Amino acid sequence: MSNKILRKMIEGSEGKFFSVVFKKANGDLREMNCRTGVKKHLRGGDSTTAHKDNLVTVWDTEKKAYRCINLDTVTKVSLEGKVFEVSNGE
C-alpha cells in the first residue's frame, strides 16, 4: 500500500477513531489509538510537518496529545472494523 493511499485512508476517516501499528525510531513496535480532525488543543501557528509527505498528525487518545505517524513505518491500520496490513512498513 502506498503512502498516498495510506494518507488518504487516515485523513478520510473524518475524525473516527482508529488504531495504527508502526515501528518507532528505536525499532520498537507501537500501537496507537487515535483520530484526525481534533482542533480543541491547537495553540495557533502553522503545522511544522505539513510539508512532509510521509508524516500525518493525529490525536493520540491515550496520551491526550498530538503525535505524528511516519507512514513509511506503518505495518497495520484498523479502521471502521477492518484491518489493513501494510506491506511497505519497515
N, CA, C and O atoms as a printed pandas DataFrame, in Angstrom:
     atom_number atom_name residue_name chain_id  residue_number  x_coord  y_coord  z_coord
0              1         N          MET        A               1    0.849   -1.168    0.000
1              2        CA          MET        A               1    0.000    0.000    0.000
2              3         C          MET        A               1    0.901    1.240    0.000
3              4         O          MET        A               1    1.814    1.349    0.819
4              5         N          SER        A               2    0.646    2.148   -0.898
5              6        CA          SER        A               2    1.482    3.342   -0.994
6              7         C          SER        A               2    1.143    4.330    0.124
7              8         O          SER        A               2    0.061    4.287    0.708
8              9         N          ASN        A               3    2.091    5.212    0.402
9             10        CA          ASN        A               3    1.869    6.247    1.411
10            11         C          ASN        A               3    0.698    7.142    1.025
11            12         O          ASN        A               3   -0.043    7.612    1.888
12            13         N          LYS        A               4    0.537    7.375   -0.265
13            14        CA          LYS        A               4   -0.553    8.229   -0.734
14            15         C          LYS        A               4   -1.913    7.614   -0.384
15            16         O          LYS        A               4   -2.814    8.316    0.074
16            17         N          ILE        A               5   -2.056    6.309   -0.600
17            18        CA          ILE        A               5   -3.308    5.619   -0.278
18            19         C          ILE        A               5   -3.503    5.564    1.236
19            20         O          ILE        A               5   -4.612    5.770    1.730
20            21         N          LEU        A               6   -2.433    5.288    1.965
21            22        CA          LEU        A               6   -2.497    5.229    3.422
22            23         C          LEU        A               6   -2.901    6.583    4.001
23            24         O          LEU        A               6   -3.741    6.644    4.899
24            25         N          ARG        A               7   -2.316    7.660    3.500
25            26        CA          ARG        A               7   -2.661    9.009    3.949
26            27         C          ARG        A               7   -4.131    9.309    3.654
27            28         O          ARG        A               7   -4.843    9.850    4.500
28            29         N          LYS        A               8   -4.574    8.957    2.459
29            30        CA          LYS        A               8   -5.965    9.213    2.073
30            31         C          LYS        A               8   -6.926    8.454    2.989
31            32         O          LYS        A               8   -7.968    8.984    3.373
32            33         N          MET        A               9   -6.574    7.207    3.341
33            34        CA          MET        A               9   -7.397    6.404    4.224
34            35         C          MET        A               9   -7.482    7.039    5.618
35            36         O          MET        A               9   -8.568    7.149    6.187
36            37         N          ILE        A              10   -6.338    7.453    6.162
37            38        CA          ILE        A              10   -6.299    8.037    7.507
38            39         C          ILE        A              10   -7.009    9.384    7.531
39            40         O          ILE        A              10   -7.847    9.629    8.399
40            41         N          GLU        A              11   -6.680   10.252    6.589
41            42        CA          GLU        A              11   -7.308   11.567    6.570
42            43         C          GLU        A              11   -8.790   11.484    6.209
43            44         O          GLU        A              11   -9.570   12.357    6.587
44            45         N          GLY        A              12   -9.179   10.440    5.482
45            46        CA          GLY        A              12  -10.572   10.245    5.113
46            47         C          GLY        A              12  -11.412    9.618    6.216
47            48         O          GLY        A              12  -12.611    9.409    6.034
48            49         N          SER        A              13  -10.804    9.317    7.349
49            50        CA          SER        A              13  -11.542    8.712    8.459
50            51         C          SER        A              13  -12.518    9.694    9.093
51            52         O          SER        A              13  -13.354    9.299    9.905
52            53         N          GLU        A              14  -12.419   10.953    8.734
53            54        CA          GLU        A              14  -13.354   12.003    9.154
54            55         C          GLU        A              14  -13.528   12.060   10.663
55            56         O          GLU        A              14  -14.648   12.195   11.154
56            57         N          GLY        A              15  -12.437   11.960   11.397
57            58        CA          GLY        A              15  -12.488   12.094   12.847
58            59         C          GLY        A              15  -12.878   10.839   13.600
59            60         O          GLY        A              15  -12.975   10.867   14.826
60            61         N          LYS        A              16  -13.105    9.736   12.898
61            62        CA          LYS        A              16  -13.441    8.481   13.573
62            63         C          LYS        A              16  -12.178    7.916   14.222
63            64         O          LYS        A              16  -11.061    8.142   13.757
64            65         N          PHE        A              17  -12.390    7.179   15.305
65            66        CA          PHE        A              17  -11.274    6.552   15.994
66            67         C          PHE        A              17  -10.732    5.393   15.162
67            68         O          PHE        A              17  -11.490    4.671   14.514
68            69         N          PHE        A              18   -9.416    5.227   15.189
69            70        CA          PHE        A              18   -8.767    4.103   14.524
70            71         C          PHE        A              18   -7.493    3.768   15.279
71            72         O          PHE        A              18   -7.021    4.553   16.102
72            73         N          SER        A              19   -6.941    2.600   14.995
73            74        CA          SER        A              19   -5.665    2.238   15.600
74            75         C          SER        A              19   -4.654    1.992   14.498
75            76         O          SER        A              19   -4.996    1.597   13.383
76            77         N          VAL        A              20   -3.421    2.231   14.836
77            78        CA          VAL        A              20   -2.330    2.074   13.881
78            79         C          VAL        A              20   -1.147    1.437   14.606
79            80         O          VAL        A              20   -0.871    1.757   15.762
80            81         N          VAL        A              21   -0.457    0.539   13.921
81            82        CA          VAL        A              21    0.767   -0.065   14.450
82            83         C          VAL        A              21    1.904    0.391   13.552
83            84         O          VAL        A              21    1.822    0.300   12.327
84            85         N          PHE        A              22    2.964    0.883   14.176
85            86        CA          PHE        A              22    4.112    1.361   13.409
86            87         C          PHE        A              22    5.387    1.107   14.182
87            88         O          PHE        A              22    5.362    0.863   15.388
88            89         N          LYS        A              23    6.503    1.169   13.474
89            90        CA          LYS        A              23    7.810    0.975   14.086
90            91         C          LYS        A              23    8.359    2.344   14.490
91            92         O          LYS        A              23    8.468    3.251   13.666
92            93         N          LYS        A              24    8.700    2.474   15.767
93            94        CA          LYS        A              24    9.264    3.724   16.268
94            95         C          LYS        A              24   10.719    3.854   15.800
95            96         O          LYS        A              24   11.298    2.902   15.277
96            97         N          ALA        A              25   11.290    5.020   15.990
97            98        CA          ALA        A              25   12.663    5.284   15.552
98            99         C          ALA        A              25   13.666    4.341   16.218
99           100         O          ALA        A              25   14.701    4.029   15.629
100          101         N          ASN        A              26   13.373    3.885   17.439
101          102        CA          ASN        A              26   14.298    2.983   18.136
102          103         C          ASN        A              26   14.085    1.519   17.753
103          104         O          ASN        A              26   14.776    0.639   18.266
104          105         N          GLY        A              27   13.120    1.249   16.846
105          106        CA          GLY        A              27   12.875   -0.105   16.371
106          107         C          GLY        A              27   11.723   -0.819   17.048
107          108         O          GLY        A              27   11.280   -1.861   16.565
108          109         N          ASP        A              28   11.220   -0.281   18.167
109          110        CA          ASP        A              28   10.087   -0.891   18.861
110          111         C          ASP        A              28    8.801   -0.682   18.069
111          112         O          ASP        A              28    8.630    0.336   17.398
112          113         N          LEU        A              29    7.895   -1.664   18.156
113          114        CA          LEU        A              29    6.570   -1.501   17.562
114          115         C          LEU        A              29    5.673   -0.792   18.567
115          116         O          LEU        A              29    5.760   -1.042   19.769
116          117         N          ARG        A              30    4.823    0.080   18.078
117          118        CA          ARG        A              30    3.892    0.803   18.938
118          119         C          ARG        A              30    2.512    0.749   18.312
119          120         O          ARG        A              30    2.356    0.946   17.107
120          121         N          GLU        A              31    1.508    0.481   19.143
121          122        CA          GLU        A              31    0.126    0.560   18.698
122          123         C          GLU        A              31   -0.479    1.802   19.325
123          124         O          GLU        A              31   -0.358    2.025   20.529
124          125         N          MET        A              32   -1.130    2.607   18.502
125          126        CA          MET        A              32   -1.705    3.850   18.977
126          127         C          MET        A              32   -3.167    3.927   18.552
127          128         O          MET        A              32   -3.504    3.673   17.395
128          129         N          ASN        A              33   -4.024    4.279   19.494
129          130        CA          ASN        A              33   -5.415    4.587   19.191
130          131         C          ASN        A              33   -5.492    6.089   19.001
131          132         O          ASN        A              33   -5.041    6.856   19.853
132          133         N          CYS        A              34   -6.061    6.505   17.889
133          134        CA          CYS        A              34   -6.005    7.917   17.573
134          135         C          CYS        A              34   -7.168    8.332   16.680
135          136         O          CYS        A              34   -8.032    7.528   16.332
136          137         N          ARG        A              35   -7.160    9.610   16.323
137          138        CA          ARG        A              35   -8.141   10.143   15.390
138          139         C          ARG        A              35   -7.590   11.418   14.775
139          140         O          ARG        A              35   -6.696   12.061   15.323
140          141         N          THR        A              36   -8.141   11.762   13.636
141          142        CA          THR        A              36   -7.762   13.010   12.983
142          143         C          THR        A              36   -8.829   14.053   13.276
143          144         O          THR        A              36   -9.882   13.732   13.827
144          145         N          GLY        A              37   -8.562   15.283   12.913
145          146        CA          GLY        A              37   -9.569   16.328   12.999
146          147         C          GLY        A              37   -9.732   16.982   14.355
147          148         O          GLY        A              37  -10.617   17.822   14.512
148          149         N          VAL        A              38   -8.914   16.634   15.348
149          150        CA          VAL        A              38   -9.029   17.258   16.668
150          151         C          VAL        A              38   -8.395   18.640   16.600
151          152         O          VAL        A              38   -7.227   18.777   16.236
152          153         N          LYS        A              39   -9.164   19.659   16.951
153          154        CA          LYS        A              39   -8.664   21.031   16.879
154          155         C          LYS        A              39   -8.712   21.735   18.234
155          156         O          LYS        A              39   -8.206   22.849   18.369
156          157         N          LYS        A              40   -9.310   21.101   19.228
157          158        CA          LYS        A              40   -9.524   21.723   20.530
158          159         C          LYS        A              40   -8.228   22.177   21.195
159          160         O          LYS        A              40   -8.218   23.198   21.882
160          161         N          HIS        A              41   -7.146   21.446   21.008
161          162        CA          HIS        A              41   -5.916   21.701   21.744
162          163         C          HIS        A              41   -4.866   22.466   20.933
163          164         O          HIS        A              41   -3.713   22.568   21.352
164          165         N          LEU        A              42   -5.256   22.997   19.790
165          166        CA          LEU        A              42   -4.306   23.757   18.974
166          167         C          LEU        A              42   -3.943   25.057   19.657
167          168         O          LEU        A              42   -4.776   25.680   20.315
168          169         N          ARG        A              43   -2.698   25.461   19.498
169          170        CA          ARG        A              43   -2.222   26.695   20.109
170          171         C          ARG        A              43   -1.978   27.788   19.084
171          172         O          ARG        A              43   -1.453   28.850   19.420
172          173         N          GLY        A              44   -2.352   27.540   17.853
173          174        CA          GLY        A              44   -2.128   28.538   16.807
174          175         C          GLY        A              44   -0.836   28.266   16.066
175          176         O          GLY        A              44   -0.053   27.402   16.463
176          177         N          GLY        A              45   -0.616   28.992   15.007
177          178        CA          GLY        A              45    0.581   28.792   14.211
178          179         C          GLY        A              45    0.363   27.732   13.152
179          180         O          GLY        A              45   -0.679   27.078   13.105
180          181         N          ASP        A              46    1.352   27.579   12.314
181          182        CA          ASP        A              46    1.274   26.623   11.217
182          183         C          ASP        A              46    1.838   25.274   11.644
183          184         O          ASP        A              46    2.635   25.181   12.577
184          185         N          SER        A              47    1.407   24.230   10.939
185          186        CA          SER        A              47    1.917   22.890   11.177
186          187         C          SER        A              47    3.390   22.832   10.807
187          188         O          SER        A              47    3.807   23.392    9.793
188          189         N          THR        A              48    4.167   22.158   11.626
189          190        CA          THR        A              48    5.598   22.016   11.335
190          191         C          THR        A              48    5.878   20.785   10.481
191          192         O          THR        A              48    7.019   20.569   10.071
192          193         N          THR        A              49    4.846   19.968   10.205
193          194        CA          THR        A              49    5.054   18.754    9.421
194          195         C          THR        A              49    4.230   18.715    8.144
195          196         O          THR        A              49    4.290   17.727    7.412
196          197         N          ALA        A              50    3.467   19.756    7.856
197          198        CA          ALA        A              50    2.572   19.758    6.695
198          199         C          ALA        A              50    3.319   19.553    5.380
199          200         O          ALA        A              50    2.754   19.015    4.428
200          201         N          HIS        A              51    4.556   19.967    5.318
201          202        CA          HIS        A              51    5.335   19.867    4.085
202          203         C          HIS        A              51    5.984   18.482    3.901
203          204         O          HIS        A              51    6.613   18.232    2.873
204          205         N          LYS        A              52    5.839   17.593    4.875
205          206        CA          LYS        A              52    6.446   16.263    4.791
206          207         C          LYS        A              52    5.384   15.243    4.407
207          208         O          LYS        A              52    4.457   14.983    5.174
208          209         N          ASP        A              53    5.523   14.667    3.217
209          210        CA          ASP        A              53    4.528   13.736    2.684
210          211         C          ASP        A              53    4.397   12.449    3.471
211          212         O          ASP        A              53    3.358   11.793    3.401
212          213         N          ASN        A              54    5.426   12.069    4.220
213          214        CA          ASN        A              54    5.386   10.793    4.927
214          215         C          ASN        A              54    4.859   10.912    6.355
215          216         O          ASN        A              54    4.778    9.899    7.050
216          217         N          LEU        A              55    4.496   12.115    6.821
217          218        CA          LEU        A              55    4.010   12.299    8.186
218          219         C          LEU        A              55    2.552   12.736    8.201
219          220         O          LEU        A              55    2.129   13.573    7.404
220          221         N          VAL        A              56    1.790   12.150    9.129
221          222        CA          VAL        A              56    0.397   12.534    9.349
222          223         C          VAL        A              56    0.250   12.850   10.835
223          224         O          VAL        A              56    0.654   12.055   11.684
224          225         N          THR        A              57   -0.325   14.004   11.150
225          226        CA          THR        A              57   -0.545   14.387   12.535
226          227         C          THR        A              57   -1.911   13.888   12.983
227          228         O          THR        A              57   -2.913   14.087   12.296
228          229         N          VAL        A              58   -1.939   13.232   14.154
229          230        CA          VAL        A              58   -3.170   12.677   14.717
230          231         C          VAL        A              58   -3.234   13.034   16.204
231          232         O          VAL        A              58   -2.251   13.499   16.781
232          233         N          TRP        A              59   -4.390   12.815   16.813
233          234        CA          TRP        A              59   -4.565   12.985   18.253
234          235         C          TRP        A              59   -4.478   11.607   18.898
235          236         O          TRP        A              59   -5.298   10.736   18.608
236          237         N          ASP        A              60   -3.494   11.401   19.768
237          238        CA          ASP        A              60   -3.306   10.145   20.492
238          239         C          ASP        A              60   -4.268   10.152   21.679
239          240         O          ASP        A              60   -4.128   10.962   22.595
240          241         N          THR        A              61   -5.245    9.245   21.656
241          242        CA          THR        A              61   -6.285    9.264   22.683
242          243         C          THR        A              61   -5.789    8.804   24.049
243          244         O          THR        A              61   -6.379    9.166   25.067
244          245         N          GLU        A              62   -4.722    8.016   24.094
245          246        CA          GLU        A              62   -4.177    7.564   25.373
246          247         C          GLU        A              62   -3.322    8.641   26.019
247          248         O          GLU        A              62   -3.474    8.928   27.207
248          249         N          LYS        A              63   -2.429    9.236   25.247
249          250        CA          LYS        A              63   -1.509   10.245   25.783
250          251         C          LYS        A              63   -2.126   11.640   25.817
251          252         O          LYS        A              63   -1.580   12.563   26.421
252          253         N          LYS        A              64   -3.292   11.774   25.145
253          254        CA          LYS        A              64   -4.000   13.053   25.067
254          255         C          LYS        A              64   -3.087   14.169   24.562
255          256         O          LYS        A              64   -2.940   15.228   25.173
256          257         N          ALA        A              65   -2.473   13.864   23.396
257          258        CA          ALA        A              65   -1.545   14.809   22.780
258          259         C          ALA        A              65   -1.466   14.516   21.288
259          260         O          ALA        A              65   -1.792   13.420   20.832
260          261         N          TYR        A              66   -1.026   15.517   20.544
261          262        CA          TYR        A              66   -0.810   15.320   19.111
262          263         C          TYR        A              66    0.449   14.500   18.904
263          264         O          TYR        A              66    1.446   14.673   19.606
264          265         N          ARG        A              67    0.388   13.608   17.933
265          266        CA          ARG        A              67    1.534   12.787   17.552
266          267         C          ARG        A              67    1.595   12.722   16.039
267          268         O          ARG        A              67    0.584   12.893   15.359
268          269         N          CYS        A              68    2.786   12.473   15.516
269          270        CA          CYS        A              68    2.970   12.289   14.075
270          271         C          CYS        A              68    3.204   10.811   13.796
271          272         O          CYS        A              68    3.967   10.141   14.492
272          273         N          ILE        A              69    2.537   10.325   12.770
273          274        CA          ILE        A              69    2.742    8.954   12.313
274          275         C          ILE        A              69    3.587    9.013   11.053
275          276         O          ILE        A              69    3.244    9.711   10.099
276          277         N          ASN        A              70    4.695    8.276   11.054
277          278        CA          ASN        A              70    5.532    8.166    9.865
278          279         C          ASN        A              70    4.943    7.054    8.996
279          280         O          ASN        A              70    5.028    5.878    9.349
280          281         N          LEU        A              71    4.357    7.419    7.881
281          282        CA          LEU        A              71    3.694    6.452    7.013
282          283         C          LEU        A              71    4.659    5.398    6.473
283          284         O          LEU        A              71    4.231    4.308    6.094
284          285         N          ASP        A              72    5.942    5.708    6.433
285          286        CA          ASP        A              72    6.947    4.766    5.938
286          287         C          ASP        A              72    7.104    3.554    6.857
287          288         O          ASP        A              72    7.592    2.511    6.422
288          289         N          THR        A              73    6.695    3.682    8.123
289          290        CA          THR        A              73    6.925    2.607    9.080
290          291         C          THR        A              73    5.638    1.943    9.573
291          292         O          THR        A              73    5.691    1.102   10.471
292          293         N          VAL        A              74    4.499    2.297    9.012
293          294        CA          VAL        A              74    3.217    1.707    9.415
294          295         C          VAL        A              74    3.147    0.255    8.942
295          296         O          VAL        A              74    3.488   -0.056    7.801
296          297         N          THR        A              75    2.695   -0.635    9.847
297          298        CA          THR        A              75    2.541   -2.043    9.495
298          299         C          THR        A              75    1.082   -2.483    9.478
299          300         O          THR        A              75    0.738   -3.455    8.806
300          301         N          LYS        A              76    0.211   -1.769   10.221
301          302        CA          LYS        A              76   -1.192   -2.173   10.279
302          303         C          LYS        A              76   -2.066   -0.980   10.653
303          304         O          LYS        A              76   -1.683   -0.147   11.474
304          305         N          VAL        A              77   -3.242   -0.913   10.039
305          306        CA          VAL        A              77   -4.241    0.100   10.365
306          307         C          VAL        A              77   -5.571   -0.609   10.575
307          308         O          VAL        A              77   -5.971   -1.435    9.754
308          309         N          SER        A              78   -6.256   -0.294   11.663
309          310        CA          SER        A              78   -7.596   -0.824   11.932
310          311         C          SER        A              78   -8.558    0.348   11.925
311          312         O          SER        A              78   -8.457    1.258   12.747
312          313         N          LEU        A              79   -9.497    0.315   10.981
313          314        CA          LEU        A              79  -10.397    1.442   10.779
314          315         C          LEU        A              79  -11.770    0.926   10.400
315          316         O          LEU        A              79  -11.903    0.120    9.479
316          317         N          GLU        A              80  -12.789    1.385   11.103
317          318        CA          GLU        A              80  -14.178    1.008   10.833
318          319         C          GLU        A              80  -14.376   -0.501   10.785
319          320         O          GLU        A              80  -15.080   -1.014    9.916
320          321         N          GLY        A              81  -13.753   -1.210   11.722
321          322        CA          GLY        A              81  -13.927   -2.655   11.816
322          323         C          GLY        A              81  -13.128   -3.467   10.816
323          324         O          GLY        A              81  -13.251   -4.691   10.779
324          325         N          LYS        A              82  -12.318   -2.815   10.011
325          326        CA          LYS        A              82  -11.492   -3.520    9.029
326          327         C          LYS        A              82  -10.023   -3.358    9.397
327          328         O          LYS        A              82   -9.598   -2.308    9.878
328          329         N          VAL        A              83   -9.260   -4.414    9.162
329          330        CA          VAL        A              83   -7.826   -4.396    9.443
330          331         C          VAL        A              83   -7.080   -4.430    8.113
331          332         O          VAL        A              83   -7.343   -5.278    7.260
332          333         N          PHE        A              84   -6.154   -3.502    7.952
333          334        CA          PHE        A              84   -5.354   -3.409    6.736
334          335         C          PHE        A              84   -3.896   -3.634    7.096
335          336         O          PHE        A              84   -3.300   -2.842    7.826
336          337         N          GLU        A              85   -3.324   -4.715    6.584
337          338        CA          GLU        A              85   -1.896   -4.990    6.753
338          339         C          GLU        A              85   -1.148   -4.182    5.700
339          340         O          GLU        A              85   -1.528   -4.178    4.529
340          341         N          VAL        A              86   -0.105   -3.512    6.108
341          342        CA          VAL        A              86    0.647   -2.648    5.194
342          343         C          VAL        A              86    1.994   -3.282    4.938
343          344         O          VAL        A              86    2.780   -3.477    5.864
344          345         N          SER        A              87    2.262   -3.601    3.701
345          346        CA          SER        A              87    3.500   -4.318    3.369
346          347         C          SER        A              87    4.703   -3.400    3.199
347          348         O          SER        A              87    5.839   -3.874    3.210
348          349         N          ASN        A              88    4.480   -2.087    3.041
349          350        CA          ASN        A              88    5.634   -1.210    2.857
350          351         C          ASN        A              88    6.232   -0.768    4.179
351          352         O          ASN        A              88    7.237   -0.058    4.178
352          353         N          GLY        A              89    5.642   -1.169    5.333
353          354        CA          GLY        A              89    6.216   -0.834    6.634
354          355         C          GLY        A              89    7.526   -1.556    6.818
355          356         O          GLY        A              89    7.702   -2.690    6.371
356          357         N          GLU        A              90    8.442   -0.884    7.482
357          358        CA          GLU        A              90    9.769   -1.462    7.676
358          359         C          GLU        A              90    9.754   -2.472    8.786
359          360         O          GLU        A              90   10.787   -3.066    9.094
